[in-house]
């Protein structure tokens, strides 16, 4: 699974109240933010490009 898919699929509760929504802990939230920042940095510097 790619990093972007992991970020997207792991955050079921990002819009609370959905059918798969659950309370997420601080560690999960921090990991998601760190992964998102990492991906944005790679995309903005050209390390990742559309195939």
PyMOL Python script that loads the backbone (N, CA, C, O; Angstrom):
from pymol import cmd

cmd.read_pdbstr("""\
ATOM      1  N   UNK A   1       0.850  -1.187   0.000  1.00  0.00           N
ATOM      2  CA  UNK A   1       0.000   0.000   0.000  1.00  0.00           C
ATOM      3  C   UNK A   1       0.892   1.246   0.000  1.00  0.00           C
ATOM      4  O   UNK A   1       1.905   1.287   0.699  1.00  0.00           O
ATOM      5  N   UNK A   2       0.525   2.227  -0.760  1.00  0.00           N
ATOM      6  CA  UNK A   2       1.333   3.447  -0.823  1.00  0.00           C
ATOM      7  C   UNK A   2       1.114   4.317   0.417  1.00  0.00           C
ATOM      8  O   UNK A   2       0.155   4.136   1.166  1.00  0.00           O
ATOM      9  N   UNK A   3       2.016   5.249   0.605  1.00  0.00           N
ATOM     10  CA  UNK A   3       1.893   6.146   1.756  1.00  0.00           C
ATOM     11  C   UNK A   3       0.615   6.971   1.672  1.00  0.00           C
ATOM     12  O   UNK A   3      -0.042   7.195   2.688  1.00  0.00           O
ATOM     13  N   UNK A   4       0.256   7.425   0.474  1.00  0.00           N
ATOM     14  CA  UNK A   4      -0.969   8.227   0.338  1.00  0.00           C
ATOM     15  C   UNK A   4      -2.215   7.388   0.645  1.00  0.00           C
ATOM     16  O   UNK A   4      -3.146   7.872   1.288  1.00  0.00           O
ATOM     17  N   UNK A   5      -2.230   6.144   0.188  1.00  0.00           N
ATOM     18  CA  UNK A   5      -3.360   5.264   0.493  1.00  0.00           C
ATOM     19  C   UNK A   5      -3.441   4.990   1.993  1.00  0.00           C
ATOM     20  O   UNK A   5      -4.529   4.955   2.567  1.00  0.00           O
ATOM     21  N   UNK A   6      -2.293   4.797   2.616  1.00  0.00           N
ATOM     22  CA  UNK A   6      -2.260   4.562   4.058  1.00  0.00           C
ATOM     23  C   UNK A   6      -2.853   5.752   4.804  1.00  0.00           C
ATOM     24  O   UNK A   6      -3.671   5.580   5.707  1.00  0.00           O
ATOM     25  N   UNK A   7      -2.442   6.945   4.426  1.00  0.00           N
ATOM     26  CA  UNK A   7      -2.965   8.152   5.074  1.00  0.00           C
ATOM     27  C   UNK A   7      -4.468   8.260   4.876  1.00  0.00           C
ATOM     28  O   UNK A   7      -5.203   8.535   5.824  1.00  0.00           O
ATOM     29  N   UNK A   8      -4.923   8.045   3.657  1.00  0.00           N
ATOM     30  CA  UNK A   8      -6.350   8.161   3.345  1.00  0.00           C
ATOM     31  C   UNK A   8      -7.169   7.111   4.090  1.00  0.00           C
ATOM     32  O   UNK A   8      -8.186   7.444   4.699  1.00  0.00           O
ATOM     33  N   UNK A   9      -6.749   5.865   4.052  1.00  0.00           N
ATOM     34  CA  UNK A   9      -7.528   4.765   4.625  1.00  0.00           C
ATOM     35  C   UNK A   9      -7.454   4.673   6.143  1.00  0.00           C
ATOM     36  O   UNK A   9      -8.365   4.134   6.771  1.00  0.00           O
ATOM     37  N   UNK A  10      -6.398   5.182   6.733  1.00  0.00           N
ATOM     38  CA  UNK A  10      -6.223   5.053   8.178  1.00  0.00           C
ATOM     39  C   UNK A  10      -7.012   6.095   8.973  1.00  0.00           C
ATOM     40  O   UNK A  10      -7.168   5.952  10.186  1.00  0.00           O
ATOM     41  N   UNK A  11      -7.499   7.118   8.322  1.00  0.00           N
ATOM     42  CA  UNK A  11      -8.181   8.196   9.031  1.00  0.00           C
ATOM     43  C   UNK A  11      -9.694   8.136   8.828  1.00  0.00           C
ATOM     44  O   UNK A  11     -10.288   9.064   8.280  1.00  0.00           O
ATOM     45  N   UNK A  12     -10.309   7.054   9.267  1.00  0.00           N
ATOM     46  CA  UNK A  12     -11.752   6.876   9.116  1.00  0.00           C
ATOM     47  C   UNK A  12     -12.552   7.965   9.829  1.00  0.00           C
ATOM     48  O   UNK A  12     -13.666   8.293   9.421  1.00  0.00           O
ATOM     49  N   UNK A  13     -11.988   8.511  10.873  1.00  0.00           N
ATOM     50  CA  UNK A  13     -12.741   9.447  11.711  1.00  0.00           C
ATOM     51  C   UNK A  13     -12.442  10.904  11.417  1.00  0.00           C
ATOM     52  O   UNK A  13     -12.789  11.775  12.215  1.00  0.00           O
ATOM     53  N   UNK A  14     -11.803  11.189  10.282  1.00  0.00           N
ATOM     54  CA  UNK A  14     -11.447  12.588  10.008  1.00  0.00           C
ATOM     55  C   UNK A  14     -12.678  13.472   9.837  1.00  0.00           C
ATOM     56  O   UNK A  14     -12.599  14.687  10.019  1.00  0.00           O
ATOM     57  N   UNK A  15     -13.813  12.873   9.488  1.00  0.00           N
ATOM     58  CA  UNK A  15     -15.088  13.587   9.432  1.00  0.00           C
ATOM     59  C   UNK A  15     -16.033  12.863  10.370  1.00  0.00           C
ATOM     60  O   UNK A  15     -16.812  12.010   9.944  1.00  0.00           O
ATOM     61  N   UNK A  16     -15.964  13.201  11.634  1.00  0.00           N
ATOM     62  CA  UNK A  16     -16.709  12.503  12.674  1.00  0.00           C
ATOM     63  C   UNK A  16     -18.178  12.288  12.360  1.00  0.00           C
ATOM     64  O   UNK A  16     -18.806  13.091  11.670  1.00  0.00           O
ATOM     65  N   UNK A  17     -18.713  11.192  12.879  1.00  0.00           N
ATOM     66  CA  UNK A  17     -20.122  10.881  12.700  1.00  0.00           C
ATOM     67  C   UNK A  17     -20.394   9.926  11.559  1.00  0.00           C
ATOM     68  O   UNK A  17     -21.539   9.520  11.359  1.00  0.00           O
ATOM     69  N   UNK A  18     -19.368   9.555  10.801  1.00  0.00           N
ATOM     70  CA  UNK A  18     -19.554   8.604   9.705  1.00  0.00           C
ATOM     71  C   UNK A  18     -19.781   7.197  10.234  1.00  0.00           C
ATOM     72  O   UNK A  18     -19.590   6.948  11.424  1.00  0.00           O
ATOM     73  N   UNK A  19     -20.186   6.275   9.369  1.00  0.00           N
ATOM     74  CA  UNK A  19     -20.492   4.917   9.810  1.00  0.00           C
ATOM     75  C   UNK A  19     -19.285   4.168  10.379  1.00  0.00           C
ATOM     76  O   UNK A  19     -19.465   3.269  11.201  1.00  0.00           O
ATOM     77  N   UNK A  20     -18.071   4.509   9.971  1.00  0.00           N
ATOM     78  CA  UNK A  20     -16.870   3.849  10.481  1.00  0.00           C
ATOM     79  C   UNK A  20     -16.097   4.721  11.458  1.00  0.00           C
ATOM     80  O   UNK A  20     -14.961   4.406  11.814  1.00  0.00           O
ATOM     81  N   UNK A  21     -16.704   5.804  11.886  1.00  0.00           N
ATOM     82  CA  UNK A  21     -16.040   6.760  12.763  1.00  0.00           C
ATOM     83  C   UNK A  21     -15.779   6.143  14.135  1.00  0.00           C
ATOM     84  O   UNK A  21     -16.612   5.413  14.673  1.00  0.00           O
ATOM     85  N   UNK A  22     -14.618   6.446  14.685  1.00  0.00           N
ATOM     86  CA  UNK A  22     -14.266   6.025  16.036  1.00  0.00           C
ATOM     87  C   UNK A  22     -13.335   7.064  16.635  1.00  0.00           C
ATOM     88  O   UNK A  22     -12.752   7.875  15.915  1.00  0.00           O
ATOM     89  N   UNK A  23     -13.200   7.039  17.922  1.00  0.00           N
ATOM     90  CA  UNK A  23     -12.300   7.976  18.585  1.00  0.00           C
ATOM     91  C   UNK A  23     -10.860   7.541  18.319  1.00  0.00           C
ATOM     92  O   UNK A  23     -10.496   6.393  18.574  1.00  0.00           O
ATOM     93  N   UNK A  24     -10.044   8.463  17.806  1.00  0.00           N
ATOM     94  CA  UNK A  24      -8.646   8.148  17.542  1.00  0.00           C
ATOM     95  C   UNK A  24      -7.768   8.815  18.587  1.00  0.00           C
ATOM     96  O   UNK A  24      -8.087   9.887  19.101  1.00  0.00           O
ATOM     97  N   UNK A  25      -6.654   8.158  18.890  1.00  0.00           N
ATOM     98  CA  UNK A  25      -5.812   8.686  19.961  1.00  0.00           C
ATOM     99  C   UNK A  25      -4.767   9.676  19.423  1.00  0.00           C
ATOM    100  O   UNK A  25      -4.623   9.851  18.213  1.00  0.00           O
ATOM    101  N   UNK A  26      -4.068  10.296  20.321  1.00  0.00           N
ATOM    102  CA  UNK A  26      -3.077  11.326  19.981  1.00  0.00           C
ATOM    103  C   UNK A  26      -1.977  10.774  19.080  1.00  0.00           C
ATOM    104  O   UNK A  26      -1.556  11.440  18.134  1.00  0.00           O
ATOM    105  N   UNK A  27      -1.508   9.558  19.371  1.00  0.00           N
ATOM    106  CA  UNK A  27      -0.441   8.969  18.562  1.00  0.00           C
ATOM    107  C   UNK A  27      -0.865   8.793  17.104  1.00  0.00           C
ATOM    108  O   UNK A  27      -0.080   9.065  16.196  1.00  0.00           O
ATOM    109  N   UNK A  28      -2.094   8.344  16.876  1.00  0.00           N
ATOM    110  CA  UNK A  28      -2.601   8.181  15.511  1.00  0.00           C
ATOM    111  C   UNK A  28      -2.671   9.532  14.793  1.00  0.00           C
ATOM    112  O   UNK A  28      -2.302   9.646  13.624  1.00  0.00           O
ATOM    113  N   UNK A  29      -3.145  10.540  15.504  1.00  0.00           N
ATOM    114  CA  UNK A  29      -3.265  11.874  14.906  1.00  0.00           C
ATOM    115  C   UNK A  29      -1.893  12.435  14.543  1.00  0.00           C
ATOM    116  O   UNK A  29      -1.719  12.989  13.458  1.00  0.00           O
ATOM    117  N   UNK A  30      -0.927  12.297  15.434  1.00  0.00           N
ATOM    118  CA  UNK A  30       0.411  12.808  15.169  1.00  0.00           C
ATOM    119  C   UNK A  30       1.070  12.065  14.008  1.00  0.00           C
ATOM    120  O   UNK A  30       1.745  12.680  13.182  1.00  0.00           O
ATOM    121  N   UNK A  31       0.880  10.754  13.942  1.00  0.00           N
ATOM    122  CA  UNK A  31       1.447   9.978  12.832  1.00  0.00           C
ATOM    123  C   UNK A  31       0.846  10.422  11.506  1.00  0.00           C
ATOM    124  O   UNK A  31       1.560  10.532  10.509  1.00  0.00           O
ATOM    125  N   UNK A  32      -0.458  10.678  11.483  1.00  0.00           N
ATOM    126  CA  UNK A  32      -1.121  11.125  10.259  1.00  0.00           C
ATOM    127  C   UNK A  32      -0.603  12.491   9.818  1.00  0.00           C
ATOM    128  O   UNK A  32      -0.366  12.708   8.630  1.00  0.00           O
ATOM    129  N   UNK A  33      -0.429  13.396  10.748  1.00  0.00           N
ATOM    130  CA  UNK A  33       0.083  14.732  10.415  1.00  0.00           C
ATOM    131  C   UNK A  33       1.513  14.624   9.900  1.00  0.00           C
ATOM    132  O   UNK A  33       1.859  15.254   8.901  1.00  0.00           O
ATOM    133  N   UNK A  34       2.341  13.838  10.566  1.00  0.00           N
ATOM    134  CA  UNK A  34       3.727  13.687  10.127  1.00  0.00           C
ATOM    135  C   UNK A  34       3.811  13.076   8.725  1.00  0.00           C
ATOM    136  O   UNK A  34       4.612  13.525   7.906  1.00  0.00           O
ATOM    137  N   UNK A  35       3.000  12.065   8.444  1.00  0.00           N
ATOM    138  CA  UNK A  35       2.991  11.457   7.124  1.00  0.00           C
ATOM    139  C   UNK A  35       2.516  12.462   6.075  1.00  0.00           C
ATOM    140  O   UNK A  35       3.076  12.525   4.980  1.00  0.00           O
ATOM    141  N   UNK A  36       1.499  13.237   6.398  1.00  0.00           N
ATOM    142  CA  UNK A  36       0.990  14.242   5.460  1.00  0.00           C
ATOM    143  C   UNK A  36       2.062  15.300   5.157  1.00  0.00           C
ATOM    144  O   UNK A  36       2.247  15.677   4.000  1.00  0.00           O
ATOM    145  N   UNK A  37       2.754  15.768   6.171  1.00  0.00           N
ATOM    146  CA  UNK A  37       3.813  16.765   5.983  1.00  0.00           C
ATOM    147  C   UNK A  37       4.924  16.182   5.108  1.00  0.00           C
ATOM    148  O   UNK A  37       5.419  16.849   4.200  1.00  0.00           O
ATOM    149  N   UNK A  38       5.306  14.956   5.381  1.00  0.00           N
ATOM    150  CA  UNK A  38       6.332  14.270   4.603  1.00  0.00           C
ATOM    151  C   UNK A  38       5.930  14.186   3.132  1.00  0.00           C
ATOM    152  O   UNK A  38       6.738  14.481   2.251  1.00  0.00           O
ATOM    153  N   UNK A  39       4.693  13.787   2.864  1.00  0.00           N
ATOM    154  CA  UNK A  39       4.213  13.674   1.487  1.00  0.00           C
ATOM    155  C   UNK A  39       4.159  15.025   0.788  1.00  0.00           C
ATOM    156  O   UNK A  39       4.548  15.135  -0.375  1.00  0.00           O
ATOM    157  N   UNK A  40       3.684  16.051   1.479  1.00  0.00           N
ATOM    158  CA  UNK A  40       3.630  17.394   0.884  1.00  0.00           C
ATOM    159  C   UNK A  40       5.040  17.873   0.545  1.00  0.00           C
ATOM    160  O   UNK A  40       5.255  18.460  -0.515  1.00  0.00           O
ATOM    161  N   UNK A  41       5.991  17.628   1.428  1.00  0.00           N
ATOM    162  CA  UNK A  41       7.372  18.037   1.171  1.00  0.00           C
ATOM    163  C   UNK A  41       7.909  17.323  -0.060  1.00  0.00           C
ATOM    164  O   UNK A  41       8.532  17.952  -0.915  1.00  0.00           O
ATOM    165  N   UNK A  42       7.678  16.026  -0.162  1.00  0.00           N
ATOM    166  CA  UNK A  42       8.140  15.267  -1.337  1.00  0.00           C
ATOM    167  C   UNK A  42       7.462  15.742  -2.613  1.00  0.00           C
ATOM    168  O   UNK A  42       8.118  15.877  -3.646  1.00  0.00           O
ATOM    169  N   UNK A  43       6.170  15.996  -2.559  1.00  0.00           N
ATOM    170  CA  UNK A  43       5.455  16.463  -3.747  1.00  0.00           C
ATOM    171  C   UNK A  43       5.898  17.859  -4.165  1.00  0.00           C
ATOM    172  O   UNK A  43       6.044  18.128  -5.357  1.00  0.00           O
ATOM    173  N   UNK A  44       6.110  18.737  -3.213  1.00  0.00           N
ATOM    174  CA  UNK A  44       6.466  20.121  -3.552  1.00  0.00           C
ATOM    175  C   UNK A  44       7.902  20.251  -4.054  1.00  0.00           C
ATOM    176  O   UNK A  44       8.223  21.216  -4.748  1.00  0.00           O
ATOM    177  N   UNK A  45       8.758  19.310  -3.719  1.00  0.00           N
ATOM    178  CA  UNK A  45      10.150  19.379  -4.174  1.00  0.00           C
ATOM    179  C   UNK A  45      10.414  18.489  -5.390  1.00  0.00           C
ATOM    180  O   UNK A  45      11.527  18.458  -5.914  1.00  0.00           O
ATOM    181  N   UNK A  46       9.387  17.769  -5.831  1.00  0.00           N
ATOM    182  CA  UNK A  46       9.542  16.952  -7.027  1.00  0.00           C
ATOM    183  C   UNK A  46      10.087  15.557  -6.804  1.00  0.00           C
ATOM    184  O   UNK A  46      10.332  14.830  -7.766  1.00  0.00           O
ATOM    185  N   UNK A  47      10.283  15.167  -5.544  1.00  0.00           N
ATOM    186  CA  UNK A  47      10.757  13.807  -5.268  1.00  0.00           C
ATOM    187  C   UNK A  47       9.720  12.800  -5.740  1.00  0.00           C
ATOM    188  O   UNK A  47      10.064  11.771  -6.321  1.00  0.00           O
ATOM    189  N   UNK A  48       8.445  13.100  -5.486  1.00  0.00           N
ATOM    190  CA  UNK A  48       7.340  12.276  -6.005  1.00  0.00           C
ATOM    191  C   UNK A  48       6.748  12.971  -7.202  1.00  0.00           C
ATOM    192  O   UNK A  48       6.507  14.178  -7.180  1.00  0.00           O
ATOM    193  N   UNK A  49       6.515  12.208  -8.241  1.00  0.00           N
ATOM    194  CA  UNK A  49       5.883  12.753  -9.452  1.00  0.00           C
ATOM    195  C   UNK A  49       4.855  11.765  -9.959  1.00  0.00           C
ATOM    196  O   UNK A  49       4.954  10.563  -9.713  1.00  0.00           O
ATOM    197  N   UNK A  50       3.874  12.278 -10.665  1.00  0.00           N
ATOM    198  CA  UNK A  50       2.859  11.425 -11.286  1.00  0.00           C
ATOM    199  C   UNK A  50       3.528  10.553 -12.333  1.00  0.00           C
ATOM    200  O   UNK A  50       4.298  11.038 -13.162  1.00  0.00           O
ATOM    201  N   UNK A  51       3.231   9.280 -12.289  1.00  0.00           N
ATOM    202  CA  UNK A  51       3.839   8.323 -13.243  1.00  0.00           C
ATOM    203  C   UNK A  51       3.261   8.497 -14.637  1.00  0.00           C
ATOM    204  O   UNK A  51       3.651   7.783 -15.560  1.00  0.00           O
TER     205      UNK A  51
END
""", "prot")
cmd.dss("prot")
cmd.show_as("cartoon", "prot")
cmd.util.cbc("prot")
cmd.orient("prot")
